[in-house]
Amino acid sequence: MRPGSSRETPLLTARWRDLVVVNYVVDPAIVAALAPRGTEPDLHEGRTFLSLVGFLFEDTRLAGRVPLWPCATFEEVNLRFYVRRLTPEGPRRGVAFVREIVPCRTIAWGARLLYHEPYVVRRMAHRVEGGRFSYRFESGGTWLEIAACTSGSPLPLHPGSEEEFILDHEWGWSRQRDGGTKEYRVEHPPWKRRAVDRVEVDPRVAAFYGAPVAEALAQPPRSAFVAEGSEVSVYRGSRMGCP
């Protein structure tokens, strides 16, 4: 969703920067089983995707005003999939998550409390050097890395492209403890992206995420790119079917 489209005050604002996005084709039955109630798999040209995403949160604030100390800047790595919800106004397209990794307990606690999102806390690091963008997290005493090597200038997204499908989503859904679903909005302008010459994903990442997605993550990715990012607003949302 484009900025300024809502009069509601966002719950959280931040700047998302240097998104490494690695995309895998997955059996739609896996996404259907993971999808929060009331949503269904969203396909692009007949394909269902998982995306492994590493990026940097900067200047994170509550209600756009209060810095989220001590976690105003931090890394996140998440594994997400794409779903949609049919409404009388048309389909709402968005994302849901298998697992989200951050280094800050405050962020993880807040996201689990407010959205019941599947956050876990791990030590993390990132590095941008030349055209190489890298995100790392620790698991069982071992550091696992996701990285992409790029060249060329950032390019706008082409309408209807796979890159636009992956990056242009304005809704999020999370499964609640009682099996219900929370729906929330995420606003940001269209992002530019860099082409990736080489992607590097530690093969142990597949085992970290486990069943039912490990088999898909063990295969070569279909595509990868690095998005510039922008200012982002995340709204509180509500349970589907509730005001």
MDAnalysis code that builds the backbone (N, CA, C; Angstrom):
import MDAnalysis as mda
import numpy as np

u = mda.Universe.empty(729, n_residues=243, atom_resindex=np.repeat(np.arange(243), 3), trajectory=True)
u.add_TopologyAttr("name", ["N", "CA", "C"] * 243)
u.add_TopologyAttr("resid", np.arange(1, 244))
u.add_TopologyAttr("resname", ["MET", "ARG", "PRO", "GLY", "SER", "SER", "ARG", "GLU", "THR", "PRO", "LEU", "LEU", "THR", "ALA", "ARG", "TRP", "ARG", "ASP", "LEU", "VAL", "VAL", "VAL", "ASN", "TYR", "VAL", "VAL", "ASP", "PRO", "ALA", "ILE", "VAL", "ALA", "ALA", "LEU", "ALA", "PRO", "ARG", "GLY", "THR", "GLU", "PRO", "ASP", "LEU", "HIS", "GLU", "GLY", "ARG", "THR", "PHE", "LEU", "SER", "LEU", "VAL", "GLY", "PHE", "LEU", "PHE", "GLU", "ASP", "THR", "ARG", "LEU", "ALA", "GLY", "ARG", "VAL", "PRO", "LEU", "TRP", "PRO", "CYS", "ALA", "THR", "PHE", "GLU", "GLU", "VAL", "ASN", "LEU", "ARG", "PHE", "TYR", "VAL", "ARG", "ARG", "LEU", "THR", "PRO", "GLU", "GLY", "PRO", "ARG", "ARG", "GLY", "VAL", "ALA", "PHE", "VAL", "ARG", "GLU", "ILE", "VAL", "PRO", "CYS", "ARG", "THR", "ILE", "ALA", "TRP", "GLY", "ALA", "ARG", "LEU", "LEU", "TYR", "HIS", "GLU", "PRO", "TYR", "VAL", "VAL", "ARG", "ARG", "MET", "ALA", "HIS", "ARG", "VAL", "GLU", "GLY", "GLY", "ARG", "PHE", "SER", "TYR", "ARG", "PHE", "GLU", "SER", "GLY", "GLY", "THR", "TRP", "LEU", "GLU", "ILE", "ALA", "ALA", "CYS", "THR", "SER", "GLY", "SER", "PRO", "LEU", "PRO", "LEU", "HIS", "PRO", "GLY", "SER", "GLU", "GLU", "GLU", "PHE", "ILE", "LEU", "ASP", "HIS", "GLU", "TRP", "GLY", "TRP", "SER", "ARG", "GLN", "ARG", "ASP", "GLY", "GLY", "THR", "LYS", "GLU", "TYR", "ARG", "VAL", "GLU", "HIS", "PRO", "PRO", "TRP", "LYS", "ARG", "ARG", "ALA", "VAL", "ASP", "ARG", "VAL", "GLU", "VAL", "ASP", "PRO", "ARG", "VAL", "ALA", "ALA", "PHE", "TYR", "GLY", "ALA", "PRO", "VAL", "ALA", "GLU", "ALA", "LEU", "ALA", "GLN", "PRO", "PRO", "ARG", "SER", "ALA", "PHE", "VAL", "ALA", "GLU", "GLY", "SER", "GLU", "VAL", "SER", "VAL", "TYR", "ARG", "GLY", "SER", "ARG", "MET", "GLY", "CYS", "PRO"])
u.atoms.positions = np.array([
    [0.848, -1.186, 0.000],
    [0.000, 0.000, 0.000],
    [0.879, 1.230, 0.000],
    [0.441, 2.263, -0.719],
    [1.241, 3.462, -0.835],
    [1.091, 4.347, 0.403],
    [2.133, 5.074, 0.766],
    [2.072, 5.940, 1.939],
    [0.955, 6.963, 1.811],
    [0.367, 7.309, 2.967],
    [-0.667, 8.319, 2.993],
    [-2.041, 7.817, 2.644],
    [-2.203, 6.495, 2.444],
    [-3.498, 5.960, 2.036],
    [-4.421, 5.731, 3.216],
    [-3.911, 5.843, 4.430],
    [-4.727, 5.593, 5.611],
    [-4.601, 6.750, 6.586],
    [-5.712, 7.080, 7.260],
    [-5.691, 8.112, 8.288],
    [-5.333, 7.528, 9.652],
    [-5.302, 6.223, 9.759],
    [-4.964, 5.565, 11.016],
    [-3.496, 5.821, 11.360],
    [-3.212, 6.009, 12.634],
    [-1.835, 6.177, 13.078],
    [-1.134, 4.822, 13.080],
    [0.022, 4.714, 12.448],
    [0.710, 3.413, 12.453],
    [1.176, 3.047, 13.849],
    [1.169, 1.753, 14.120],
    [1.700, 1.271, 15.388],
    [3.214, 1.390, 15.412],
    [3.839, 1.128, 14.269],
    [5.298, 1.090, 14.185],
    [5.736, 1.730, 12.883],
    [6.764, 2.548, 12.942],
    [7.405, 3.043, 11.727],
    [8.887, 2.706, 11.802],
    [9.487, 2.559, 10.640],
    [10.912, 2.238, 10.571],
    [11.381, 2.464, 9.153],
    [12.657, 2.326, 8.956],
    [13.239, 2.313, 7.626],
    [13.792, 0.913, 7.397],
    [13.298, 0.248, 6.352],
    [13.813, -1.062, 5.966],
    [14.835, -0.836, 4.857],
    [16.015, -1.436, 5.002],
    [17.101, -1.135, 4.077],
    [17.836, -2.401, 3.662],
    [18.284, -2.414, 2.392],
    [19.166, -3.469, 1.867],
    [18.572, -4.858, 2.064],
    [17.421, -5.081, 1.463],
    [16.729, -6.365, 1.593],
    [17.308, -7.383, 0.624],
    [17.879, -8.452, 1.150],
    [18.298, -9.597, 0.348],
    [17.114, -10.560, 0.288],
    [16.625, -10.822, -0.926],
    [15.399, -11.605, -1.102],
    [15.721, -12.798, -1.996],
    [15.622, -14.001, -1.435],
    [15.946, -15.234, -2.154],
    [14.663, -16.057, -2.255],
    [14.280, -16.431, -3.471],
    [12.951, -16.976, -3.719],
    [13.000, -18.427, -4.196],
    [12.134, -19.236, -3.609],
    [12.052, -20.662, -3.905],
    [10.631, -21.020, -4.332],
    [10.532, -21.917, -5.296],
    [9.234, -22.448, -5.688],
    [8.900, -23.613, -4.771],
    [7.667, -23.656, -4.288],
    [7.253, -24.654, -3.319],
    [5.902, -25.235, -3.728],
    [5.639, -26.440, -3.322],
    [4.345, -27.084, -3.563],
    [3.237, -26.224, -2.957],
    [2.215, -25.855, -3.720],
    [1.144, -25.024, -3.155],
    [0.427, -25.676, -1.990],
    [0.457, -26.994, -1.889],
    [-0.184, -27.668, -0.762],
    [0.509, -27.311, 0.555],
    [1.815, -27.061, 0.501],
    [2.546, -26.669, 1.712],
    [2.089, -25.293, 2.168],
    [1.973, -24.356, 1.230],
    [1.505, -23.013, 1.583],
    [0.067, -23.060, 2.059],
    [-0.772, -23.869, 1.427],
    [-2.167, -23.974, 1.853],
    [-2.269, -24.461, 3.295],
    [-1.389, -25.385, 3.682],
    [-1.416, -25.896, 5.055],
    [-0.898, -24.863, 6.055],
    [0.017, -24.003, 5.626],
    [0.578, -22.979, 6.510],
    [-0.277, -21.725, 6.571],
    [-1.112, -21.502, 5.568],
    [-1.846, -20.243, 5.441],
    [-2.781, -20.010, 6.621],
    [-2.792, -18.806, 7.194],
    [-3.758, -18.492, 8.251],
    [-5.192, -18.666, 7.755],
    [-6.077, -18.994, 8.664],
    [-7.469, -19.228, 8.318],
    [-8.051, -18.010, 7.595],
    [-8.762, -18.268, 6.498],
    [-9.370, -17.196, 5.725],
    [-8.521, -16.705, 4.580],
    [-7.302, -17.238, 4.445],
    [-6.440, -16.878, 3.325],
    [-6.164, -18.119, 2.486],
    [-5.650, -17.889, 1.298],
    [-5.320, -18.979, 0.391],
    [-4.021, -18.651, -0.333],
    [-3.329, -19.656, -0.887],
    [-2.072, -19.377, -1.591],
    [-2.265, -18.383, -2.730],
    [-1.331, -17.461, -2.859],
    [-1.312, -16.494, -3.951],
    [-0.231, -16.932, -4.926],
    [-0.596, -17.140, -6.169],
    [0.317, -17.682, -7.177],
    [0.708, -16.601, -8.177],
    [1.914, -16.742, -8.713],
    [2.361, -15.897, -9.812],
    [2.728, -16.796, -10.976],
    [1.994, -16.653, -12.071],
    [2.200, -17.472, -13.268],
    [2.207, -18.956, -12.912],
    [1.301, -19.339, -12.021],
    [1.131, -20.739, -11.660],
    [2.103, -21.256, -10.623],
    [2.973, -20.402, -10.096],
    [3.978, -20.833, -9.126],
    [3.662, -20.285, -7.735],
    [3.980, -21.082, -6.724],
    [3.845, -20.682, -5.329],
    [5.253, -20.507, -4.762],
    [5.455, -19.421, -4.011],
    [6.800, -19.055, -3.580],
    [6.951, -19.025, -2.063],
    [8.169, -19.361, -1.635],
    [8.706, -18.990, -0.333],
    [9.829, -18.001, -0.587],
    [10.002, -17.038, 0.318],
    [11.128, -16.103, 0.194],
    [11.884, -16.036, 1.504],
    [13.188, -16.189, 1.402],
    [14.092, -15.995, 2.529],
    [14.601, -14.565, 2.426],
    [14.353, -13.761, 3.470],
    [14.600, -12.318, 3.389],
    [15.463, -11.882, 4.570],
    [16.568, -11.215, 4.268],
    [17.383, -10.574, 5.293],
    [17.401, -9.075, 5.050],
    [17.238, -8.272, 6.120],
    [17.232, -6.827, 5.933],
    [17.542, -6.127, 7.244],
    [17.697, -4.810, 7.142],
    [18.041, -4.000, 8.294],
    [16.880, -3.082, 8.655],
    [16.454, -3.138, 9.918],
    [15.530, -2.164, 10.498],
    [16.367, -0.977, 10.992],
    [15.938, 0.240, 10.649],
    [16.586, 1.445, 11.174],
    [15.531, 2.423, 11.691],
    [15.894, 3.193, 12.719],
    [15.048, 4.258, 13.258],
    [13.640, 3.744, 13.558],
    [13.563, 2.651, 14.270],
    [12.275, 2.053, 14.611],
    [11.602, 2.867, 15.714],
    [10.335, 3.230, 15.477],
    [9.614, 4.085, 16.422],
    [8.186, 3.580, 16.623],
    [7.678, 3.744, 17.838],
    [6.284, 3.486, 18.134],
    [5.466, 4.712, 17.760],
    [4.347, 4.488, 17.046],
    [3.443, 5.558, 16.629],
    [4.174, 6.653, 15.858],
    [5.302, 6.314, 15.258],
    [6.049, 7.271, 14.477],
    [6.791, 8.313, 15.277],
    [6.793, 8.171, 16.616],
    [7.372, 9.222, 17.443],
    [8.395, 8.718, 18.453],
    [8.097, 7.655, 19.157],
    [8.913, 7.220, 20.290],
    [9.953, 6.205, 19.822],
    [11.241, 6.536, 19.891],
    [12.269, 5.567, 19.487],
    [12.173, 4.287, 20.309],
    [12.294, 3.159, 19.644],
    [12.138, 1.869, 20.314],
    [13.480, 1.459, 20.913],
    [13.868, 2.144, 21.971],
    [15.134, 1.858, 22.639],
    [15.001, 0.568, 23.448],
    [16.018, -0.325, 23.461],
    [17.333, -0.199, 22.816],
    [17.400, -0.858, 21.454],
    [16.277, -0.996, 20.786],
    [16.216, -1.780, 19.546],
    [15.794, -0.924, 18.359],
    [16.291, 0.300, 18.258],
    [15.896, 1.149, 17.143],
    [16.481, 0.668, 15.821],
    [17.664, 0.026, 15.863],
    [18.304, -0.502, 14.660],
    [18.718, -1.947, 14.913],
    [18.317, -2.839, 14.020],
    [18.627, -4.262, 14.205],
    [18.399, -5.001, 12.897],
    [18.959, -6.201, 12.802],
    [18.764, -7.068, 11.648],
    [17.515, -7.937, 11.835],
    [16.967, -8.374, 10.701],
    [15.946, -9.422, 10.720],
    [16.183, -10.359, 9.546],
    [15.998, -11.638, 9.772],
    [15.919, -12.641, 8.713],
    [14.592, -13.356, 8.892],
    [13.820, -13.440, 7.818],
    [12.549, -14.169, 7.916],
    [12.335, -15.067, 6.710],
    [11.480, -16.039, 6.907],
    [11.017, -16.893, 5.821],
    [9.522, -16.648, 5.682],
    [9.112, -16.187, 4.508],
    [7.716, -15.798, 4.316],
    [7.135, -16.487, 3.094],
    [5.809, -16.498, 3.046],
    [5.095, -17.035, 1.895],
    [3.957, -16.086, 1.545],
    [3.324, -16.312, 0.401],
    [2.417, -15.327, -0.179],
    [0.994, -15.895, -0.235],
    [0.081, -15.133, 0.331],
    [-1.313, -15.545, 0.388],
    [-2.193, -14.359, 0.006],
    [-3.462, -14.639, -0.174],
    [-4.419, -13.580, -0.453],
    [-5.726, -13.898, 0.254],
    [-6.523, -12.846, 0.424],
    [-7.857, -13.008, 1.001],
    [-8.846, -12.340, 0.066],
    [-9.914, -13.069, -0.281],
    [-10.934, -12.528, -1.163],
    [-11.914, -11.699, -0.348],
    [-12.185, -10.474, -0.807],
    [-13.120, -9.573, -0.152],
    [-14.100, -9.050, -1.195],
    [-15.220, -8.459, -0.773],
    [-16.152, -7.879, -1.746],
    [-15.519, -6.793, -2.604],
    [-14.466, -6.144, -2.088],
    [-13.785, -5.088, -2.851],
    [-12.700, -5.648, -3.773],
    [-12.492, -6.943, -3.721],
    [-11.443, -7.550, -4.516],
    [-10.431, -8.257, -3.629],
    [-9.467, -8.962, -4.217],
    [-8.497, -9.705, -3.409],
    [-7.508, -8.788, -2.700],
    [-7.197, -9.136, -1.462],
    [-6.123, -8.494, -0.722],
    [-4.923, -9.436, -0.758],
    [-3.795, -8.944, -1.256],
    [-2.601, -9.755, -1.409],
    [-1.612, -9.402, -0.322],
    [-0.969, -10.429, 0.234],
    [-0.018, -10.135, 1.291],
    [0.841, -11.329, 1.645],
    [1.403, -11.288, 2.844],
    [2.376, -12.281, 3.270],
    [2.013, -12.828, 4.642],
    [2.539, -14.002, 4.912],
    [2.533, -14.599, 6.246],
    [3.903, -15.249, 6.433],
    [4.227, -15.594, 7.672],
    [5.601, -15.975, 7.989],
    [5.691, -17.373, 8.585],
    [6.767, -18.070, 8.195],
    [7.106, -19.349, 8.816],
    [7.856, -19.088, 10.117],
    [8.868, -18.206, 10.063],
    [9.634, -17.837, 11.252],
    [10.387, -16.542, 10.968],
    [10.481, -15.704, 11.992],
    [11.189, -14.426, 11.886],
    [12.249, -14.370, 12.981],
    [13.468, -13.997, 12.597],
    [14.606, -13.988, 13.507],
    [15.050, -12.548, 13.719],
    [15.211, -12.152, 14.970],
    [15.745, -10.837, 15.325],
    [16.709, -11.014, 16.495],
    [17.591, -10.033, 16.737],
    [18.515, -10.139, 17.870],
    [17.992, -9.487, 19.144],
    [16.810, -8.881, 19.093],
    [16.297, -8.069, 20.196],
    [15.082, -8.726, 20.844],
    [15.193, -9.017, 22.139],
    [14.079, -9.658, 22.849],
    [12.852, -8.767, 22.926],
    [13.054, -7.453, 23.004],
    [11.919, -6.543, 23.070],
    [11.072, -6.620, 21.811],
    [11.713, -6.642, 20.656],
    [10.992, -6.749, 19.389],
    [10.243, -8.069, 19.305],
    [10.919, -9.160, 19.614],
    [10.285, -10.476, 19.532],
    [9.098, -10.572, 20.482],
    [9.270, -10.098, 21.708],
    [8.191, -10.147, 22.693],
    [6.990, -9.331, 22.225],
    [7.239, -8.113, 21.720],
    [6.142, -7.259, 21.270],
    [5.399, -7.848, 20.083],
    [6.136, -8.412, 19.121],
    [5.491, -8.987, 17.943],
    [4.676, -10.224, 18.294],
    [5.181, -11.024, 19.219],
    [4.405, -12.198, 19.645],
    [3.155, -11.772, 20.405],
    [3.291, -10.727, 21.246],
    [2.154, -10.274, 22.039],
    [1.072, -9.643, 21.175],
    [1.452, -8.745, 20.261],
    [0.476, -7.965, 19.503],
    [-0.057, -8.698, 18.276],
    [0.794, -9.516, 17.647],
    [0.393, -10.153, 16.394],
    [0.435, -11.672, 16.440],
    [1.026, -12.237, 17.479],
    [1.304, -13.674, 17.543],
    [2.137, -14.122, 16.344],
    [3.094, -13.279, 15.956],
    [4.013, -13.625, 14.873],
    [5.082, -14.580, 15.407],
    [5.581, -15.475, 14.541],
    [6.530, -16.512, 14.982],
    [7.968, -16.014, 15.076],
    [8.226, -15.114, 16.022],
    [9.563, -14.549, 16.201],
    [10.408, -15.413, 17.134],
    [11.699, -15.489, 16.810],
    [12.688, -16.096, 17.699],
    [13.870, -15.132, 17.808],
    [14.644, -15.258, 18.888],
    [15.768, -14.367, 19.144],
    [17.076, -15.122, 18.939],
    [17.958, -14.561, 18.129],
    [19.283, -15.118, 17.900],
    [20.290, -13.968, 17.790],
    [21.536, -14.261, 18.069],
    [22.586, -13.287, 17.758],
    [22.643, -13.108, 16.243],
    [22.839, -11.843, 15.804],
    [22.815, -11.558, 14.375],
    [23.897, -10.543, 14.016],
    [24.213, -10.491, 12.727],
    [25.164, -9.517, 12.208],
    [24.860, -9.294, 10.736],
    [25.316, -8.176, 10.228],
    [25.175, -7.915, 8.799],
    [26.400, -7.176, 8.300],
    [26.594, -7.211, 6.987],
    [27.732, -6.519, 6.387],
    [27.392, -6.180, 4.940],
    [27.667, -4.943, 4.559],
    [27.543, -4.501, 3.176],
    [28.918, -4.028, 2.735],
    [29.457, -4.684, 1.742],
    [30.810, -4.367, 1.276],
    [30.821, -4.442, -0.239],
    [31.036, -3.278, -0.875],
    [30.949, -3.252, -2.328],
    [29.546, -3.624, -2.757],
    [29.437, -4.617, -3.609],
    [28.122, -5.072, -4.050],
    [27.640, -6.313, -3.337],
    [28.275, -6.678, -2.215],
    [27.877, -7.889, -1.482],
    [27.108, -7.497, -0.221],
    [25.925, -8.084, -0.076],
    [25.044, -7.837, 1.063],
    [24.896, -9.146, 1.839],
    [25.203, -9.113, 3.123],
    [25.245, -10.338, 3.925],
    [24.494, -10.166, 5.229],
    [23.711, -11.204, 5.595],
    [23.049, -11.285, 6.907],
    [23.376, -12.639, 7.513],
    [23.696, -12.636, 8.825],
    [24.078, -13.862, 9.518],
    [23.301, -13.966, 10.821],
    [23.006, -15.202, 11.205],
    [22.405, -15.441, 12.519],
    [23.011, -16.705, 13.113],
    [23.028, -16.762, 14.435],
    [23.641, -17.878, 15.137],
    [22.581, -18.907, 15.488],
    [22.893, -20.162, 15.266],
    [21.993, -21.255, 15.613],
    [22.829, -22.428, 16.128],
    [22.631, -22.805, 17.383],
    [23.362, -23.922, 17.951],
    [24.862, -23.721, 17.965],
    [25.307, -22.478, 18.169],
    [26.731, -22.191, 18.205],
    [27.379, -22.022, 16.848],
    [26.582, -22.092, 15.762],
    [27.094, -21.960, 14.405],
    [26.458, -20.745, 13.743],
    [27.255, -19.998, 12.991],
    [26.735, -18.850, 12.268],
    [26.294, -19.278, 10.866],
    [25.049, -18.951, 10.509],
    [24.485, -19.253, 9.193],
    [24.337, -17.949, 8.418],
    [24.704, -17.978, 7.143],
    [24.755, -16.744, 6.354],
    [23.843, -16.819, 5.139],
    [23.243, -15.659, 4.836],
    [22.493, -15.435, 3.604],
    [23.126, -14.216, 2.950],
    [23.581, -14.332, 1.705],
    [24.280, -13.228, 1.070],
    [23.959, -13.180, -0.416],
    [24.104, -11.985, -0.982],
    [23.897, -11.797, -2.413],
    [24.930, -10.816, -2.933],
    [25.497, -11.132, -4.090],
    [26.454, -10.268, -4.752],
    [25.770, -9.617, -5.955],
    [25.834, -8.296, -6.026],
    [25.095, -7.556, -7.038],
    [26.040, -6.737, -7.919],
    [25.473, -6.263, -9.020],
    [26.182, -5.328, -9.891],
    [25.138, -4.468, -10.577],
    [25.554, -3.327, -11.055],
    [24.630, -2.444, -11.756],
    [23.858, -1.549, -10.806],
    [23.089, -0.652, -11.383],
    [22.311, 0.316, -10.618],
    [20.944, -0.254, -10.256],
    [20.323, 0.265, -9.176],
    [18.961, -0.163, -8.842],
    [17.988, 0.182, -9.965],
    [17.056, -0.732, -10.214],
    [16.091, -0.579, -11.294],
    [14.674, -0.600, -10.734],
    [13.742, 0.114, -11.353],
    [12.349, 0.037, -10.907],
    [11.747, -1.324, -11.232],
    [10.700, -1.682, -10.509],
    [10.008, -2.936, -10.747],
    [9.141, -2.825, -11.996],
    [9.137, -3.879, -12.804],
    [8.286, -3.914, -13.985],
    [6.913, -4.457, -13.600],
    [5.831, -3.780, -14.022],
    [4.484, -4.274, -13.705],
    [4.288, -5.713, -14.183],
    [3.761, -6.535, -13.300],
    [3.494, -7.924, -13.638],
    [4.676, -8.857, -13.507],
    [5.831, -8.326, -13.147],
    [7.027, -9.159, -13.059],
    [7.035, -9.979, -11.773],
    [7.908, -10.987, -11.750],
    [8.075, -11.787, -10.538],
    [8.581, -10.923, -9.388],
    [9.479, -9.972, -9.690],
    [9.995, -9.087, -8.648],
    [8.884, -8.244, -8.032],
    [7.981, -7.737, -8.868],
    [6.864, -6.950, -8.334],
    [5.955, -7.828, -7.483],
    [5.689, -9.041, -7.929],
    [4.852, -9.946, -7.145],
    [5.451, -10.188, -5.768],
    [6.746, -10.386, -5.706],
    [7.401, -10.685, -4.442],
    [7.413, -9.470, -3.510],
    [7.655, -8.278, -4.048],
    [7.903, -7.111, -3.210],
    [6.678, -6.244, -2.941],
    [5.680, -6.277, -3.807],
    [4.576, -5.319, -3.706],
    [3.381, -5.948, -2.996],
    [3.437, -5.963, -1.674],
    [2.333, -6.494, -0.865],
    [1.961, -5.473, 0.207],
    [0.678, -5.355, 0.470],
    [0.225, -4.344, 1.421],
    [-0.497, -4.925, 2.633],
    [-0.539, -6.242, 2.752],
    [-1.233, -6.869, 3.880],
    [-0.358, -7.953, 4.497],
    [-0.570, -8.152, 5.783],
    [0.050, -9.260, 6.493],
    [-1.011, -9.993, 7.290],
    [-0.828, -11.292, 7.445],
    [-1.747, -12.109, 8.244],
    [-0.948, -12.997, 9.188],
    [-1.467, -13.172, 10.379],
    [-0.811, -14.050, 11.343],
    [-1.850, -14.939, 12.016],
    [-1.474, -16.188, 12.186],
    [-2.349, -17.158, 12.841],
    [-2.310, -16.945, 14.352],
    [-3.481, -16.897, 14.974],
    [-3.581, -16.653, 16.408],
    [-3.619, -17.968, 17.193],
    [-3.428, -17.870, 18.495],
    [-3.365, -19.075, 19.328],
    [-4.628, -19.919, 19.239],
    [-5.786, -19.264, 19.080],
    [-7.052, -20.004, 19.027],
    [-7.421, -20.442, 17.615],
    [-6.507, -20.250, 16.658],
    [-6.760, -20.640, 15.274],
    [-7.324, -19.542, 14.408],
    [-7.684, -18.397, 15.002],
    [-8.154, -17.264, 14.225],
    [-7.018, -16.574, 13.485],
    [-7.334, -15.466, 12.831],
    [-6.362, -14.765, 12.001],
    [-6.406, -13.270, 12.285],
    [-5.241, -12.666, 12.426],
    [-5.132, -11.219, 12.525],
    [-4.637, -10.667, 11.199],
    [-5.253, -9.576, 10.767],
    [-4.921, -8.936, 9.506],
    [-4.408, -7.527, 9.789],
    [-3.314, -7.148, 9.155],
    [-2.759, -5.818, 9.369],
    [-2.179, -5.290, 8.060],
    [-2.044, -3.972, 7.995],
    [-1.547, -3.304, 6.807],
    [-0.094, -2.902, 6.968],
    [0.635, -2.926, 5.845],
    [2.020, -2.453, 5.789],
    [2.117, -1.499, 4.601],
    [2.566, -0.266, 4.847],
    [2.635, 0.743, 3.791],
    [4.091, 1.120, 3.497],
    [4.410, 1.182, 2.216],
    [5.705, 1.725, 1.786],
    [5.622, 2.043, 0.303],
    [6.454, 2.943, -0.199],
    [6.456, 3.243, -1.634],
    [7.055, 2.081, -2.422],
    [6.878, 2.075, -3.742],
    [7.509, 1.020, -4.555],
    [9.030, 1.063, -4.392],
    [9.626, -0.119, -4.359],
    [11.066, -0.228, -4.176],
    [11.765, -0.488, -5.502],
    [12.988, -0.003, -5.612],
    [13.864, -0.408, -6.699],
    [14.647, -1.644, -6.257],
    [15.164, -2.370, -7.238],
    [15.905, -3.590, -6.895],
    [17.155, -3.717, -7.753],
    [18.149, -4.390, -7.178],
    [19.384, -4.691, -7.885],
    [19.374, -6.153, -8.338],
    [19.864, -6.395, -9.541],
    [20.031, -7.761, -10.017],
    [21.148, -8.436, -9.220],
    [21.014, -9.735, -9.023],
    [21.971, -10.518, -8.248],
    [22.778, -11.402, -9.187],
    [24.101, -11.289, -9.094],
    [24.995, -12.134, -9.883],
    [25.216, -13.493, -9.223],
    [25.267, -13.494, -7.885],
    [25.490, -14.738, -7.161],
    [24.791, -14.659, -5.812],
    [24.110, -15.742, -5.442],
    [23.458, -15.816, -4.140],
    [24.132, -16.917, -3.329],
    [24.288, -16.673, -2.030],
    [24.971, -17.616, -1.143],
    [24.082, -17.846, 0.077],
    [23.535, -19.040, 0.180],
    [22.710, -19.418, 1.328],
    [23.333, -20.651, 1.955],
    [23.713, -20.542, 3.214],
    [24.281, -21.692, 3.917],
    [23.291, -22.858, 3.835],
    [23.729, -24.032, 3.390],
    [22.803, -25.157, 3.242],
    [22.150, -25.587, 4.545],
    [22.714, -25.208, 5.688],
    [22.131, -25.577, 6.976],
    [20.902, -24.730, 7.321],
    [20.651, -23.675, 6.541],
    [19.448, -22.873, 6.771],
    [18.192, -23.721, 6.577],
    [18.210, -24.628, 5.610],
    [17.045, -25.488, 5.370],
    [16.710, -26.305, 6.610],
    [17.724, -26.863, 7.264],
    [17.481, -27.653, 8.474],
    [17.000, -26.768, 9.620],
    [17.471, -25.525, 9.676],
    [17.011, -24.614, 10.722],
    [15.506, -24.424, 10.646],
    [14.965, -24.269, 9.447],
    [13.521, -24.068, 9.305],
    [12.738, -25.378, 9.361],
    [13.352, -26.477, 8.970],
    [12.735, -27.779, 9.154],
    [11.513, -28.017, 8.293],
    [10.791, -29.105, 8.629],
    [9.579, -29.467, 7.903],
    [8.502, -28.418, 8.165],
    [7.633, -28.168, 7.172],
    [7.543, -28.828, 5.862],
    [8.276, -28.097, 4.745],
    [9.151, -27.120, 5.084],
    [9.735, -26.266, 4.045],
    [11.186, -26.609, 3.728],
    [11.815, -27.483, 4.508],
    [13.243, -27.749, 4.337],
    [13.568, -28.276, 2.945],
    [12.719, -29.126, 2.399],
    [13.003, -29.697, 1.083],
    [13.061, -28.611, 0.014],
    [12.130, -27.652, 0.068],
    [12.141, -26.557, -0.903],
    [13.400, -25.700, -0.751],
    [13.797, -25.424, 0.497],
    [14.964, -24.576, 0.740],
    [16.271, -25.275, 0.379],
    [16.252, -26.589, 0.302],
    [17.461, -27.330, -0.073],
    [17.711, -27.300, -1.583],
    [16.724, -26.840, -2.357],
    [16.875, -26.753, -3.807],
    [17.485, -25.407, -4.187],
    [18.068, -25.300, -5.382],
    [18.561, -23.985, -5.835],
    [17.401, -22.996, -5.917],
    [17.608, -21.753, -5.508],
    [16.522, -20.776, -5.599],
    [16.163, -20.474, -7.049],
    [14.907, -20.092, -7.248],
    [14.482, -19.698, -8.594],
    [15.024, -18.317, -8.954],
    [15.070, -17.419, -7.969],
    [15.507, -16.057, -8.253],
    [16.010, -15.414, -6.967],
    [16.690, -14.285, -7.134],
    [17.138, -13.503, -5.979],
    [17.381, -12.081, -6.448],
    [17.192, -11.131, -5.558],
    [17.483, -9.732, -5.841],
    [17.676, -9.000, -4.524],
    [18.211, -7.802, -4.611],
    [18.394, -6.943, -3.449],
    [17.542, -5.697, -3.651],
    [16.634, -5.430, -2.717],
    [15.766, -4.258, -2.794],
    [16.349, -3.138, -1.939],
    [16.207, -1.907, -2.426],
    [16.739, -0.764, -1.691],
    [16.035, -0.550, -0.359],
    [14.713, -0.728, -0.338],
    [13.937, -0.453, 0.865],
    [13.521, 1.000, 0.961],
    [12.891, 1.365, 2.096],
    [12.339, 2.707, 2.261],
    [11.786, 2.850, 3.672],
    [11.145, 3.994, 3.917],
    [10.343, 4.153, 5.121],
    [9.136, 3.216, 5.044],
    [8.774, 2.626, 6.193],
    [7.682, 1.651, 6.252],
    [6.816, 1.959, 7.462],
    [5.508, 1.803, 7.288],
    [4.554, 1.933, 8.391],
    [3.801, 0.627, 8.564],
    [3.757, 0.136, 9.783],
    [3.035, -1.096, 10.111],
    [1.879, -0.722, 11.047],
    [0.672, -1.177, 10.715],
    [-0.512, -0.807, 11.474],
    [-0.934, -1.939, 12.411],
    [-1.714, -1.562, 13.428],
    [-2.096, -2.525, 14.461],
    [-2.939, -3.664, 13.906],
    [-3.902, -3.352, 13.038],
    [-4.743, -4.376, 12.463],
    [-5.801, -4.888, 13.417],
    [-6.484, -5.940, 13.001],
    [-7.553, -6.518, 13.815],
    [-7.807, -7.957, 13.382],
    [-8.516, -8.678, 14.239],
    [-8.910, -10.040, 13.865],
    [-9.857, -9.975, 12.686],
    [-9.689, -10.866, 11.748],
    [-10.575, -10.882, 10.588],
    [-11.997, -11.155, 11.038],
    [-12.916, -10.345, 10.497],
    [-14.316, -10.472, 10.870],
    [-14.684, -9.626, 12.054],
    [-13.688, -8.908, 12.645],
    [-13.951, -8.062, 13.802],
    [-13.677, -6.612, 13.406],
    [-14.367, -5.649, 13.996],
    [-14.118, -4.249, 13.670],
    [-12.747, -3.817, 14.151],
])
